């Protein structure tokens, strides 16, 4: 059996796994979104607790909270885009 024939068989077998790759990408995207939601909720809860303890620092805490939430959202968006690229390509 030549190398070319073996590679063609492997390529045919790989195309049979396409539905599983799409399922895996969908699961990974959902896990990324759930993780981002949990992270942002933790950021918000901690920020509100901090503002309740030190009302004079509310402005600085709010700014830090918004930045941290934006970073978490950016990472989750990146993860979802990567998963969509895996599902489509």
Secondary structure, DSSP 8 states (H G I E B T S, - for coil): --HHHHHHHHHHHHHTTHHHHHHHHHHHHHHHHHHHHHHHHHHHHHHHHHHHH-GGGHHHHHHHHHHHHHHHHHHHHHHHHHHHHHHH-
